[in-house]
């Protein structure tokens, strides 16, 4: 699908059918994340693939009982690897670049899922500490996003967006 059609058509999907997600599609989604830009090309993030029902249920409890995390056959958890970026970029890597690396990777993964005919939703409302505990994260990882992925069981209407003219403005000349 044309890129612009894809980004127009992608919606957050929170209800999924029971149809499993093919392994090669999971692989392609992770490969797409691997193409994402990252600070210094360090790719300072970790993706944890979650398929186990009890683990998904625990993640859901850590995320305000969001049902999407249980229903989806697979959940990708994106962690910023803070020390990996800090080793080169110090505080900026620790506090910013590693989070941005994980964010961009998740964005690529979400778009790849859509391109493969799969639904997903970016889940950001969770208890960091609980997610770290459930997924046995290392102390220098920070969970950035949980991405449930599956075949859609809903067709949400497109939500309103801000007007483009309100999003972007021309810079005033610098004296
Ligand atoms: C940083 C971030 C956090 C989000 N957290 C949640 C969440 O916890 N649960 C949820 O259902 N959707 C979550 N969303 C999805 C948004 O609600 C959704 O993208 C927005 O309503 C626009 O809808 P669309 O994705 O269909 O365009 C999050 C999205 C982002 C980017």
Backbone and ligand atoms as CSV (ligand in chain L), in Angstrom:
chain,resi,resn,atom,element,x,y,z
A,1,UNK,N,N,0.848,-1.202,0.000
A,1,UNK,CA,C,0.000,0.000,0.000
A,1,UNK,C,C,0.883,1.251,0.000
A,2,UNK,N,N,0.421,2.251,-0.727
A,2,UNK,CA,C,1.105,3.531,-0.743
A,2,UNK,C,C,1.265,4.050,0.693
A,3,UNK,N,N,2.423,4.632,0.991
A,3,UNK,CA,C,2.724,5.069,2.363
A,3,UNK,C,C,1.682,6.048,2.894
A,4,UNK,N,N,1.284,6.990,2.083
A,4,UNK,CA,C,0.347,8.006,2.567
A,4,UNK,C,C,-1.054,7.428,2.789
A,5,UNK,N,N,-1.413,6.457,1.960
A,5,UNK,CA,C,-2.685,5.762,2.194
A,5,UNK,C,C,-2.608,4.980,3.503
A,6,UNK,N,N,-1.461,4.368,3.732
A,6,UNK,CA,C,-1.275,3.557,4.946
A,6,UNK,C,C,-1.422,4.414,6.205
A,7,UNK,N,N,-0.752,5.546,6.230
A,7,UNK,CA,C,-0.827,6.349,7.462
A,7,UNK,C,C,-2.204,6.970,7.635
A,8,UNK,N,N,-2.899,7.131,6.540
A,8,UNK,CA,C,-4.272,7.644,6.617
A,8,UNK,C,C,-5.229,6.558,7.129
A,9,UNK,N,N,-4.965,5.324,6.725
A,9,UNK,CA,C,-5.879,4.221,7.057
A,9,UNK,C,C,-5.609,3.636,8.447
A,10,UNK,N,N,-4.385,3.746,8.940
A,10,UNK,CA,C,-4.071,3.119,10.235
A,10,UNK,C,C,-4.919,3.718,11.355
A,11,UNK,N,N,-5.477,2.836,12.159
A,11,UNK,CA,C,-6.238,3.267,13.336
A,11,UNK,C,C,-5.748,2.475,14.535
A,12,UNK,N,N,-5.920,3.023,15.703
A,12,UNK,CA,C,-5.664,2.248,16.914
A,12,UNK,C,C,-6.744,1.186,17.034
A,13,UNK,N,N,-6.308,-0.051,17.132
A,13,UNK,CA,C,-7.226,-1.195,17.222
A,13,UNK,C,C,-7.098,-1.794,18.621
A,14,UNK,N,N,-8.237,-1.897,19.292
A,14,UNK,CA,C,-8.221,-2.372,20.686
A,14,UNK,C,C,-8.983,-3.678,20.870
A,15,UNK,N,N,-9.599,-4.198,19.806
A,15,UNK,CA,C,-10.311,-5.488,19.869
A,15,UNK,C,C,-9.817,-6.359,18.722
A,16,UNK,N,N,-9.523,-7.624,19.042
A,16,UNK,CA,C,-8.882,-8.516,18.069
A,16,UNK,C,C,-9.651,-9.825,17.969
A,17,UNK,N,N,-9.576,-10.438,16.799
A,17,UNK,CA,C,-10.129,-11.789,16.636
A,17,UNK,C,C,-9.153,-12.780,17.293
A,18,UNK,N,N,-9.579,-14.037,17.342
A,18,UNK,CA,C,-8.721,-15.069,17.955
A,18,UNK,C,C,-7.671,-15.589,16.965
A,19,UNK,N,N,-7.719,-15.095,15.730
A,19,UNK,CA,C,-6.770,-15.588,14.713
A,19,UNK,C,C,-5.331,-15.291,15.126
A,20,UNK,N,N,-4.488,-16.319,15.156
A,20,UNK,CA,C,-3.103,-16.075,15.543
A,20,UNK,C,C,-2.380,-15.205,14.509
A,21,UNK,N,N,-1.339,-14.542,14.953
A,21,UNK,CA,C,-0.508,-13.747,14.036
A,21,UNK,C,C,0.631,-14.652,13.552
A,22,UNK,N,N,0.792,-14.697,12.234
A,22,UNK,CA,C,1.817,-15.556,11.651
A,22,UNK,C,C,3.210,-15.127,12.134
A,23,UNK,N,N,4.051,-16.131,12.372
A,23,UNK,CA,C,5.402,-15.852,12.875
A,23,UNK,C,C,6.196,-14.954,11.931
A,24,UNK,N,N,6.040,-15.192,10.612
A,24,UNK,CA,C,6.829,-14.386,9.676
A,24,UNK,C,C,6.396,-12.921,9.722
A,25,UNK,N,N,5.131,-12.672,10.099
A,25,UNK,CA,C,4.697,-11.270,10.210
A,25,UNK,C,C,5.325,-10.613,11.437
A,26,UNK,N,N,5.423,-11.369,12.525
A,26,UNK,CA,C,6.091,-10.819,13.722
A,26,UNK,C,C,7.548,-10.489,13.370
A,27,UNK,N,N,8.167,-11.405,12.656
A,27,UNK,CA,C,9.563,-11.184,12.251
A,27,UNK,C,C,9.678,-9.926,11.394
A,28,UNK,N,N,8.763,-9.767,10.446
A,28,UNK,CA,C,8.834,-8.592,9.555
A,28,UNK,C,C,8.595,-7.297,10.325
A,29,UNK,N,N,7.736,-7.349,11.321
A,29,UNK,CA,C,7.473,-6.155,12.136
A,29,UNK,C,C,8.743,-5.775,12.911
A,30,UNK,N,N,9.410,-6.766,13.462
A,30,UNK,CA,C,10.639,-6.475,14.224
A,30,UNK,C,C,11.750,-6.007,13.270
A,31,UNK,N,N,11.782,-6.600,12.087
A,31,UNK,CA,C,12.764,-6.137,11.089
A,31,UNK,C,C,12.492,-4.684,10.692
A,32,UNK,N,N,11.212,-4.322,10.608
A,32,UNK,CA,C,10.873,-2.926,10.272
A,32,UNK,C,C,11.376,-1.998,11.375
A,33,UNK,N,N,11.185,-2.401,12.626
A,33,UNK,CA,C,11.694,-1.585,13.748
A,33,UNK,C,C,13.206,-1.408,13.628
A,34,UNK,N,N,13.844,-2.448,13.154
A,34,UNK,CA,C,15.312,-2.426,13.023
A,34,UNK,C,C,15.791,-1.415,11.979
A,35,UNK,N,N,14.884,-0.971,11.099
A,35,UNK,CA,C,15.232,0.053,10.106
A,35,UNK,C,C,15.102,1.469,10.663
A,36,UNK,N,N,14.544,1.588,11.844
A,36,UNK,CA,C,14.275,2.934,12.372
A,36,UNK,C,C,15.578,3.681,12.638
A,37,UNK,N,N,15.563,5.004,12.460
A,37,UNK,CA,C,16.750,5.783,12.829
A,37,UNK,C,C,16.923,5.765,14.350
A,38,UNK,N,N,18.171,5.945,14.786
A,38,UNK,CA,C,18.434,6.018,16.231
A,38,UNK,C,C,19.672,6.868,16.441
A,39,UNK,N,N,19.783,7.447,17.609
A,39,UNK,CA,C,20.903,8.354,17.896
A,39,UNK,C,C,22.227,7.602,17.769
A,40,UNK,N,N,23.079,8.086,16.892
A,40,UNK,CA,C,24.382,7.451,16.679
A,40,UNK,C,C,24.268,6.031,16.164
A,41,UNK,N,N,23.093,5.676,15.651
A,41,UNK,CA,C,22.797,4.307,15.195
A,41,UNK,C,C,23.027,3.280,16.307
A,42,UNK,N,N,22.855,3.701,17.554
A,42,UNK,CA,C,23.093,2.782,18.670
A,42,UNK,C,C,21.923,1.837,18.913
A,43,UNK,N,N,20.742,2.226,18.440
A,43,UNK,CA,C,19.543,1.396,18.646
A,43,UNK,C,C,19.406,1.008,20.116
A,44,UNK,N,N,19.330,2.039,20.934
A,44,UNK,CA,C,19.364,1.833,22.385
A,44,UNK,C,C,17.968,1.483,22.916
A,45,UNK,N,N,17.492,0.351,22.475
A,45,UNK,CA,C,16.188,-0.137,22.938
A,45,UNK,C,C,16.176,-1.656,22.876
A,46,UNK,N,N,15.197,-2.209,23.569
A,46,UNK,CA,C,15.003,-3.664,23.611
A,46,UNK,C,C,13.534,-3.922,23.305
A,47,UNK,N,N,13.279,-4.948,22.515
A,47,UNK,CA,C,11.890,-5.370,22.265
A,47,UNK,C,C,11.687,-6.737,22.920
A,48,UNK,N,N,10.700,-6.826,23.780
A,48,UNK,CA,C,10.363,-8.120,24.391
A,48,UNK,C,C,9.042,-8.595,23.770
A,49,UNK,N,N,9.068,-9.805,23.239
A,49,UNK,CA,C,7.892,-10.379,22.574
A,49,UNK,C,C,7.112,-11.202,23.605
A,50,UNK,N,N,5.846,-10.836,23.788
A,50,UNK,CA,C,5.025,-11.485,24.813
A,50,UNK,C,C,3.884,-12.230,24.130
A,51,UNK,N,N,3.797,-13.540,24.416
A,51,UNK,CA,C,2.710,-14.338,23.816
A,51,UNK,C,C,1.915,-15.084,24.885
A,52,UNK,N,N,2.511,-15.270,26.025
A,52,UNK,CA,C,1.937,-16.093,27.079
A,52,UNK,C,C,0.731,-15.387,27.703
A,53,UNK,N,N,-0.393,-16.123,27.802
A,53,UNK,CA,C,-1.639,-15.485,28.276
A,53,UNK,C,C,-1.472,-14.869,29.661
A,54,UNK,N,N,-0.853,-15.616,30.576
A,54,UNK,CA,C,-0.739,-15.090,31.946
A,54,UNK,C,C,0.133,-13.841,31.994
A,55,UNK,N,N,1.138,-13.804,31.145
A,55,UNK,CA,C,2.003,-12.617,31.104
A,55,UNK,C,C,1.222,-11.431,30.544
A,56,UNK,N,N,0.419,-11.687,29.513
A,56,UNK,CA,C,-0.415,-10.607,28.949
A,56,UNK,C,C,-1.442,-10.123,29.967
A,57,UNK,N,N,-1.995,-11.063,30.731
A,57,UNK,CA,C,-2.969,-10.668,31.774
A,57,UNK,C,C,-2.287,-9.808,32.836
A,58,UNK,N,N,-1.070,-10.172,33.188
A,58,UNK,CA,C,-0.343,-9.383,34.190
A,58,UNK,C,C,-0.034,-7.990,33.643
A,59,UNK,N,N,0.338,-7.924,32.364
A,59,UNK,CA,C,0.599,-6.611,31.749
A,59,UNK,C,C,-0.679,-5.778,31.743
A,60,UNK,N,N,-1.796,-6.420,31.448
A,60,UNK,CA,C,-3.068,-5.707,31.434
A,60,UNK,C,C,-3.362,-5.125,32.818
A,61,UNK,N,N,-3.136,-5.918,33.860
A,61,UNK,CA,C,-3.377,-5.406,35.228
A,61,UNK,C,C,-2.469,-4.217,35.525
A,62,UNK,N,N,-1.255,-4.263,34.939
A,62,UNK,CA,C,-0.306,-3.156,35.156
A,62,UNK,C,C,-0.664,-1.938,34.310
A,63,UNK,N,N,-1.650,-2.100,33.437
A,63,UNK,CA,C,-2.010,-1.041,32.484
A,63,UNK,C,C,-3.504,-0.741,32.581
A,64,UNK,N,N,-3.960,-0.507,33.780
A,64,UNK,CA,C,-5.359,-0.099,34.016
A,64,UNK,C,C,-6.353,-1.105,33.440
A,65,UNK,N,N,-5.965,-2.375,33.466
A,65,UNK,CA,C,-6.840,-3.460,32.972
A,65,UNK,C,C,-7.225,-3.305,31.504
A,66,UNK,N,N,-6.350,-2.759,30.724
A,66,UNK,CA,C,-6.666,-2.599,29.298
A,66,UNK,C,C,-6.764,-3.972,28.633
A,67,UNK,N,N,-7.925,-4.219,28.053
A,67,UNK,CA,C,-8.265,-5.522,27.502
A,67,UNK,C,C,-7.471,-5.836,26.227
A,68,UNK,N,N,-7.061,-4.796,25.524
A,68,UNK,CA,C,-6.309,-5.024,24.279
A,68,UNK,C,C,-5.073,-5.892,24.542
A,69,UNK,N,N,-4.490,-5.741,25.719
A,69,UNK,CA,C,-3.260,-6.476,26.035
A,69,UNK,C,C,-3.515,-7.969,26.249
A,70,UNK,N,N,-4.736,-8.316,26.598
A,70,UNK,CA,C,-5.083,-9.729,26.803
A,70,UNK,C,C,-5.557,-10.337,25.494
A,71,UNK,N,N,-6.373,-9.587,24.775
A,71,UNK,CA,C,-6.979,-10.115,23.537
A,71,UNK,C,C,-5.960,-10.344,22.426
A,72,UNK,N,N,-5.003,-9.473,22.322
A,72,UNK,CA,C,-4.066,-9.574,21.198
A,72,UNK,C,C,-3.220,-10.839,21.345
A,73,UNK,N,N,-3.020,-11.576,20.258
A,73,UNK,CA,C,-2.200,-12.790,20.345
A,73,UNK,C,C,-0.755,-12.501,20.731
A,74,UNK,N,N,-0.292,-11.309,20.386
A,74,UNK,CA,C,1.104,-10.987,20.710
A,74,UNK,C,C,1.192,-9.522,21.134
A,75,UNK,N,N,2.070,-9.283,22.084
A,75,UNK,CA,C,2.340,-7.917,22.544
A,75,UNK,C,C,3.847,-7.685,22.439
A,76,UNK,N,N,4.214,-6.592,21.802
A,76,UNK,CA,C,5.630,-6.205,21.788
A,76,UNK,C,C,5.821,-5.110,22.828
A,77,UNK,N,N,6.782,-5.325,23.708
A,77,UNK,CA,C,7.097,-4.326,24.735
A,77,UNK,C,C,8.402,-3.649,24.343
A,78,UNK,N,N,8.363,-2.331,24.239
A,78,UNK,CA,C,9.535,-1.551,23.835
A,78,UNK,C,C,10.128,-0.879,25.069
A,79,UNK,N,N,11.390,-1.175,25.327
A,79,UNK,CA,C,12.111,-0.574,26.446
A,79,UNK,C,C,13.239,0.312,25.929
A,80,UNK,N,N,13.399,1.478,26.529
A,80,UNK,CA,C,14.607,2.269,26.286
A,80,UNK,C,C,15.748,1.615,27.063
A,81,UNK,N,N,16.886,1.452,26.399
A,81,UNK,CA,C,18.077,0.893,27.063
A,81,UNK,C,C,18.973,2.082,27.408
A,82,UNK,N,N,18.751,2.629,28.597
A,82,UNK,CA,C,19.329,3.929,28.941
A,82,UNK,C,C,20.855,3.925,28.964
A,83,UNK,N,N,21.437,2.863,29.534
A,83,UNK,CA,C,22.905,2.846,29.645
A,83,UNK,C,C,23.572,2.669,28.279
A,84,UNK,N,N,22.895,2.011,27.380
A,84,UNK,CA,C,23.478,1.796,26.047
A,84,UNK,C,C,23.729,3.141,25.365
A,85,UNK,N,N,22.770,4.057,25.510
A,85,UNK,CA,C,22.944,5.371,24.899
A,85,UNK,C,C,23.810,6.277,25.769
A,86,UNK,N,N,23.704,6.106,27.089
A,86,UNK,CA,C,24.497,6.941,28.009
A,86,UNK,C,C,25.994,6.693,27.837
A,87,UNK,N,N,26.358,5.483,27.416
A,87,UNK,CA,C,27.775,5.163,27.251
A,87,UNK,C,C,28.427,6.112,26.258
A,88,UNK,N,N,27.662,6.569,25.272
A,88,UNK,CA,C,28.205,7.507,24.285
A,88,UNK,C,C,27.743,8.935,24.542
A,89,UNK,N,N,26.493,9.092,24.927
A,89,UNK,CA,C,25.901,10.436,24.967
A,89,UNK,C,C,25.599,10.949,26.375
A,90,UNK,N,N,26.099,10.231,27.386
A,90,UNK,CA,C,25.933,10.673,28.787
A,90,UNK,C,C,24.468,10.953,29.122
A,91,UNK,N,N,24.189,12.084,29.785
A,91,UNK,CA,C,22.823,12.345,30.265
A,91,UNK,C,C,21.812,12.413,29.124
A,92,UNK,N,N,22.247,12.995,28.020
A,92,UNK,CA,C,21.301,13.153,26.901
A,92,UNK,C,C,20.898,11.791,26.338
A,93,UNK,N,N,21.842,10.876,26.301
A,93,UNK,CA,C,21.526,9.515,25.865
A,93,UNK,C,C,20.635,8.805,26.868
A,94,UNK,N,N,20.965,8.990,28.153
A,94,UNK,CA,C,20.240,8.324,29.238
A,94,UNK,C,C,18.789,8.807,29.318
A,95,UNK,N,N,18.624,10.154,29.260
A,95,UNK,CA,C,17.305,10.738,29.547
A,95,UNK,C,C,16.469,11.015,28.304
A,96,UNK,N,N,17.103,11.039,27.136
A,96,UNK,CA,C,16.361,11.453,25.947
A,96,UNK,C,C,16.519,10.490,24.764
A,97,UNK,N,N,17.769,10.299,24.310
A,97,UNK,CA,C,17.932,9.533,23.074
A,97,UNK,C,C,17.424,8.097,23.189
A,98,UNK,N,N,17.675,7.461,24.323
A,98,UNK,CA,C,17.242,6.056,24.447
A,98,UNK,C,C,15.713,5.978,24.374
A,99,UNK,N,N,15.040,6.962,24.965
A,99,UNK,CA,C,13.564,6.990,24.901
A,99,UNK,C,C,13.097,7.263,23.477
A,100,UNK,N,N,13.803,8.159,22.807
A,100,UNK,CA,C,13.442,8.460,21.419
A,100,UNK,C,C,13.707,7.258,20.512
A,101,UNK,N,N,14.828,6.584,20.732
A,101,UNK,CA,C,15.131,5.391,19.917
A,101,UNK,C,C,14.002,4.369,20.036
A,102,UNK,N,N,13.575,4.120,21.271
A,102,UNK,CA,C,12.506,3.131,21.494
A,102,UNK,C,C,11.197,3.612,20.873
A,103,UNK,N,N,10.951,4.917,20.964
A,103,UNK,CA,C,9.706,5.480,20.426
A,103,UNK,C,C,9.657,5.343,18.906
A,104,UNK,N,N,10.752,5.698,18.267
A,104,UNK,CA,C,10.759,5.609,16.789
A,104,UNK,C,C,10.636,4.151,16.358
A,105,UNK,N,N,11.319,3.263,17.058
A,105,UNK,CA,C,11.240,1.832,16.704
A,105,UNK,C,C,9.807,1.335,16.826
A,106,UNK,N,N,9.129,1.754,17.876
A,106,UNK,CA,C,7.735,1.322,18.061
A,106,UNK,C,C,6.842,1.899,16.955
A,107,UNK,N,N,7.117,3.116,16.570
A,107,UNK,CA,C,6.342,3.732,15.484
A,107,UNK,C,C,6.506,2.940,14.186
A,108,UNK,N,N,7.747,2.583,13.883
A,108,UNK,CA,C,7.987,1.768,12.682
A,108,UNK,C,C,7.236,0.438,12.787
A,109,UNK,N,N,7.298,-0.171,13.956
A,109,UNK,CA,C,6.633,-1.470,14.147
A,109,UNK,C,C,5.128,-1.329,13.959
A,110,UNK,N,N,4.568,-0.246,14.482
A,110,UNK,CA,C,3.118,-0.063,14.371
A,110,UNK,C,C,2.704,0.118,12.907
A,111,UNK,N,N,3.492,0.878,12.170
A,111,UNK,CA,C,3.176,1.075,10.753
A,111,UNK,C,C,3.378,-0.218,9.965
A,112,UNK,N,N,4.405,-0.979,10.318
A,112,UNK,CA,C,4.635,-2.258,9.632
A,112,UNK,C,C,3.466,-3.205,9.887
A,113,UNK,N,N,2.979,-3.219,11.121
A,113,UNK,CA,C,1.822,-4.076,11.432
A,113,UNK,C,C,0.646,-3.696,10.548
A,114,UNK,N,N,0.396,-2.393,10.416
A,114,UNK,CA,C,-0.711,-1.936,9.573
A,114,UNK,C,C,-0.492,-2.364,8.124
A,115,UNK,N,N,0.738,-2.250,7.656
A,115,UNK,CA,C,1.044,-2.626,6.265
A,115,UNK,C,C,0.818,-4.118,6.027
A,116,UNK,N,N,0.915,-4.890,7.087
A,116,UNK,CA,C,0.721,-6.346,6.969
A,116,UNK,C,C,-0.721,-6.762,7.258
A,117,UNK,N,N,-1.608,-5.767,7.365
A,117,UNK,CA,C,-3.028,-6.069,7.579
A,117,UNK,C,C,-3.390,-6.357,9.020
A,118,UNK,N,N,-2.503,-5.962,9.936
A,118,UNK,CA,C,-2.729,-6.220,11.366
A,118,UNK,C,C,-3.116,-4.941,12.088
A,119,UNK,N,N,-3.875,-5.101,13.158
A,119,UNK,CA,C,-4.218,-3.973,14.002
A,119,UNK,C,C,-3.297,-3.926,15.210
A,120,UNK,N,N,-3.137,-2.726,15.739
A,120,UNK,CA,C,-2.328,-2.565,16.958
A,120,UNK,C,C,-2.768,-1.288,17.642
A,121,UNK,N,N,-2.372,-1.162,18.883
A,121,UNK,CA,C,-2.603,0.100,19.590
A,121,UNK,C,C,-1.402,0.365,20.482
A,122,UNK,N,N,-0.980,1.586,20.488
A,122,UNK,CA,C,0.134,2.012,21.345
A,122,UNK,C,C,-0.413,2.142,22.756
A,123,UNK,N,N,0.065,1.333,23.679
A,123,UNK,CA,C,-0.376,1.433,25.072
A,123,UNK,C,C,0.750,2.089,25.877
A,124,UNK,N,N,0.431,3.261,26.388
A,124,UNK,CA,C,1.431,4.002,27.163
A,124,UNK,C,C,1.043,4.189,28.614
A,125,UNK,N,N,-0.214,3.867,28.932
A,125,UNK,CA,C,-0.696,4.058,30.303
A,125,UNK,C,C,-0.470,2.788,31.105
A,126,UNK,N,N,0.654,2.736,31.788
A,126,UNK,CA,C,0.967,1.561,32.618
A,126,UNK,C,C,1.893,1.982,33.749
A,127,UNK,N,N,1.984,1.086,34.707
A,127,UNK,CA,C,2.882,1.269,35.844
A,127,UNK,C,C,4.261,0.739,35.444
A,128,UNK,N,N,5.205,1.640,35.305
A,128,UNK,CA,C,6.547,1.253,34.832
A,128,UNK,C,C,7.143,0.127,35.677
A,129,UNK,N,N,7.030,0.300,36.978
A,129,UNK,CA,C,7.654,-0.646,37.893
A,129,UNK,C,C,7.058,-2.045,37.694
A,130,UNK,N,N,5.734,-2.101,37.571
A,130,UNK,CA,C,5.069,-3.402,37.392
A,130,UNK,C,C,5.477,-4.042,36.064
A,131,UNK,N,N,5.529,-3.241,35.006
A,131,UNK,CA,C,5.916,-3.794,33.695
A,131,UNK,C,C,7.356,-4.321,33.761
A,132,UNK,N,N,8.228,-3.570,34.390
A,132,UNK,CA,C,9.619,-4.033,34.537
A,132,UNK,C,C,9.681,-5.362,35.279
A,133,UNK,N,N,8.891,-5.458,36.315
A,133,UNK,CA,C,8.897,-6.676,37.123
A,133,UNK,C,C,8.372,-7.868,36.309
A,134,UNK,N,N,7.246,-7.671,35.637
A,134,UNK,CA,C,6.600,-8.764,34.882
A,134,UNK,C,C,7.535,-9.262,33.774
A,135,UNK,N,N,8.212,-8.329,33.112
A,135,UNK,CA,C,9.034,-8.713,31.954
A,135,UNK,C,C,10.510,-8.846,32.304
A,136,UNK,N,N,10.801,-8.852,33.604
A,136,UNK,CA,C,12.171,-9.084,34.084
A,136,UNK,C,C,13.174,-8.147,33.394
A,137,UNK,N,N,12.802,-6.885,33.360
A,137,UNK,CA,C,13.662,-5.892,32.704
A,137,UNK,C,C,14.927,-5.662,33.531
A,138,UNK,N,N,15.992,-5.305,32.848
A,138,UNK,CA,C,17.217,-4.912,33.551
A,138,UNK,C,C,16.999,-3.533,34.176
A,139,UNK,N,N,17.782,-3.219,35.228
A,139,UNK,CA,C,17.548,-1.961,35.942
A,139,UNK,C,C,17.672,-0.716,35.055
A,140,UNK,N,N,18.455,-0.787,33.995
A,140,UNK,CA,C,18.635,0.407,33.155
A,140,UNK,C,C,17.708,0.418,31.935
A,141,UNK,N,N,16.662,-0.393,31.963
A,141,UNK,CA,C,15.659,-0.315,30.908
A,141,UNK,C,C,14.476,0.501,31.426
A,142,UNK,N,N,13.848,1.243,30.538
A,142,UNK,CA,C,12.600,1.923,30.901
A,142,UNK,C,C,11.520,1.561,29.884
A,143,UNK,N,N,10.391,1.051,30.339
A,143,UNK,CA,C,9.341,0.713,29.372
A,143,UNK,C,C,8.757,1.972,28.756
A,144,UNK,N,N,8.670,1.976,27.441
A,144,UNK,CA,C,8.200,3.150,26.698
A,144,UNK,C,C,6.814,2.896,26.114
A,145,UNK,N,N,6.602,1.701,25.597
A,145,UNK,CA,C,5.312,1.398,24.976
A,145,UNK,C,C,5.076,-0.102,24.973
A,146,UNK,N,N,3.809,-0.460,25.106
A,146,UNK,CA,C,3.364,-1.834,24.889
A,146,UNK,C,C,2.531,-1.806,23.613
A,147,UNK,N,N,2.787,-2.750,22.716
A,147,UNK,CA,C,2.094,-2.741,21.424
A,147,UNK,C,C,1.397,-4.083,21.192
A,148,UNK,N,N,0.115,-4.194,21.610
A,148,UNK,CA,C,-0.637,-5.399,21.269
A,148,UNK,C,C,-0.878,-5.444,19.767
A,149,UNK,N,N,-0.748,-6.634,19.192
A,149,UNK,CA,C,-0.894,-6.800,17.741
A,149,UNK,C,C,-1.784,-8.002,17.455
A,150,UNK,N,N,-2.726,-7.819,16.542
A,150,UNK,CA,C,-3.582,-8.938,16.151
A,150,UNK,C,C,-4.463,-8.536,14.991
A,151,UNK,N,N,-5.311,-9.473,14.576
A,151,UNK,CA,C,-6.259,-9.156,13.504
A,151,UNK,C,C,-7.448,-8.414,14.100
A,152,UNK,N,N,-7.806,-7.333,13.461
A,152,UNK,CA,C,-8.805,-6.422,14.012
A,152,UNK,C,C,-10.202,-7.034,14.066
A,153,UNK,N,N,-10.890,-6.751,15.166
A,153,UNK,CA,C,-12.299,-7.127,15.295
A,153,UNK,C,C,-13.167,-5.880,15.408
A,154,UNK,N,N,-12.640,-4.767,14.939
A,154,UNK,CA,C,-13.430,-3.528,14.990
A,154,UNK,C,C,-12.990,-2.616,13.850
A,155,UNK,N,N,-13.816,-1.624,13.592
A,155,UNK,CA,C,-13.498,-0.653,12.525
A,155,UNK,C,C,-13.745,0.747,13.062
A,156,UNK,N,N,-12.796,1.264,13.820
A,156,UNK,CA,C,-13.024,2.572,14.444
A,156,UNK,C,C,-13.118,3.689,13.406
A,157,UNK,N,N,-13.921,4.704,13.741
A,157,UNK,CA,C,-13.976,5.871,12.858
A,157,UNK,C,C,-12.717,6.704,13.088
A,158,UNK,N,N,-12.348,7.428,12.065
A,158,UNK,CA,C,-11.132,8.239,12.157
A,158,UNK,C,C,-11.364,9.385,13.147
A,159,UNK,N,N,-10.487,9.491,14.163
A,159,UNK,CA,C,-10.673,10.607,15.102
A,159,UNK,C,C,-10.254,11.931,14.479
A,160,UNK,N,N,-10.815,13.006,15.004
A,160,UNK,CA,C,-10.449,14.356,14.547
A,160,UNK,C,C,-8.966,14.603,14.785
A,161,UNK,N,N,-8.374,15.362,13.898
A,161,UNK,CA,C,-6.997,15.815,14.110
A,161,UNK,C,C,-6.991,17.335,14.148
A,162,UNK,N,N,-5.964,17.892,14.739
A,162,UNK,CA,C,-5.793,19.346,14.692
A,162,UNK,C,C,-5.583,19.787,13.243
A,163,UNK,N,N,-5.956,21.012,12.978
A,163,UNK,CA,C,-5.724,21.553,11.639
A,163,UNK,C,C,-4.217,21.703,11.422
A,164,UNK,N,N,-3.783,21.378,10.231
A,164,UNK,CA,C,-2.344,21.453,9.928
A,164,UNK,C,C,-1.801,22.851,10.213
A,165,UNK,N,N,-2.617,23.855,9.939
A,165,UNK,CA,C,-2.141,25.237,10.152
A,165,UNK,C,C,-1.873,25.515,11.634
A,166,UNK,N,N,-2.514,24.730,12.531
A,166,UNK,CA,C,-2.278,24.926,13.968
A,166,UNK,C,C,-1.073,24.137,14.476
A,167,UNK,N,N,-0.639,23.169,13.674
A,167,UNK,CA,C,0.474,22.305,14.097
A,167,UNK,C,C,1.823,22.924,13.798
A,168,UNK,N,N,1.898,23.573,12.668
A,168,UNK,CA,C,3.197,24.003,12.158
A,168,UNK,C,C,3.166,25.501,11.901
A,169,UNK,N,N,4.260,26.124,12.189
A,169,UNK,CA,C,4.334,27.568,11.912
A,169,UNK,C,C,5.717,27.902,11.378
A,170,UNK,N,N,5.785,28.984,10.691
A,170,UNK,CA,C,7.067,29.438,10.159
A,170,UNK,C,C,7.881,30.068,11.282
A,171,UNK,N,N,9.160,29.797,11.293
A,171,UNK,CA,C,10.033,30.420,12.283
A,171,UNK,C,C,10.177,31.905,11.974
A,172,UNK,N,N,10.146,32.702,13.034
A,172,UNK,CA,C,10.441,34.137,12.851
A,172,UNK,C,C,11.926,34.275,12.543
A,173,UNK,N,N,12.304,35.254,11.719
A,173,UNK,CA,C,13.738,35.426,11.408
A,173,UNK,C,C,14.539,35.667,12.676
A,174,UNK,N,N,15.669,35.011,12.791
A,174,UNK,CA,C,16.537,35.197,13.970
A,174,UNK,C,C,17.384,36.445,13.754
A,175,UNK,N,N,17.370,37.363,14.709
A,175,UNK,CA,C,18.106,38.623,14.452
A,175,UNK,C,C,19.616,38.382,14.322
L,1,LIG,C1,C,2.206,7.942,23.729
L,1,LIG,C2,C,0.879,7.260,23.458
L,1,LIG,C3,C,0.225,6.637,24.491
L,1,LIG,C4,C,-0.993,5.989,24.254
L,1,LIG,N1,N,-1.562,5.253,25.253
L,1,LIG,C5,C,-2.694,4.554,25.000
L,1,LIG,C6,C,-3.221,3.661,25.976
L,1,LIG,O1,O,-2.691,3.484,27.061
L,1,LIG,N2,N,-4.348,2.972,25.654
L,1,LIG,C7,C,-4.966,3.106,24.445
L,1,LIG,O2,O,-5.979,2.420,24.219
L,1,LIG,N3,N,-4.471,3.924,23.487
L,1,LIG,C8,C,-3.352,4.625,23.733
L,1,LIG,N4,N,-2.789,5.402,22.747
L,1,LIG,C9,C,-3.439,5.465,21.417
L,1,LIG,C10,C,-4.149,6.798,21.213
L,1,LIG,O3,O,-5.292,6.842,22.031
L,1,LIG,C11,C,-4.514,6.951,19.721
L,1,LIG,O4,O,-3.358,6.924,18.940
L,1,LIG,C12,C,-5.263,8.258,19.461
L,1,LIG,O5,O,-6.514,8.239,20.116
L,1,LIG,C13,C,-5.490,8.502,17.979
L,1,LIG,O6,O,-6.176,7.430,17.376
L,1,LIG,P1,P,-5.550,6.666,16.108
L,1,LIG,O7,O,-4.281,5.980,16.570
L,1,LIG,O8,O,-6.577,5.686,15.665
L,1,LIG,O9,O,-5.232,7.690,15.071
L,1,LIG,C14,C,-1.580,6.037,22.968
L,1,LIG,C15,C,-0.895,6.666,21.919
L,1,LIG,C16,C,0.334,7.244,22.157
L,1,LIG,C17,C,1.101,7.831,20.985
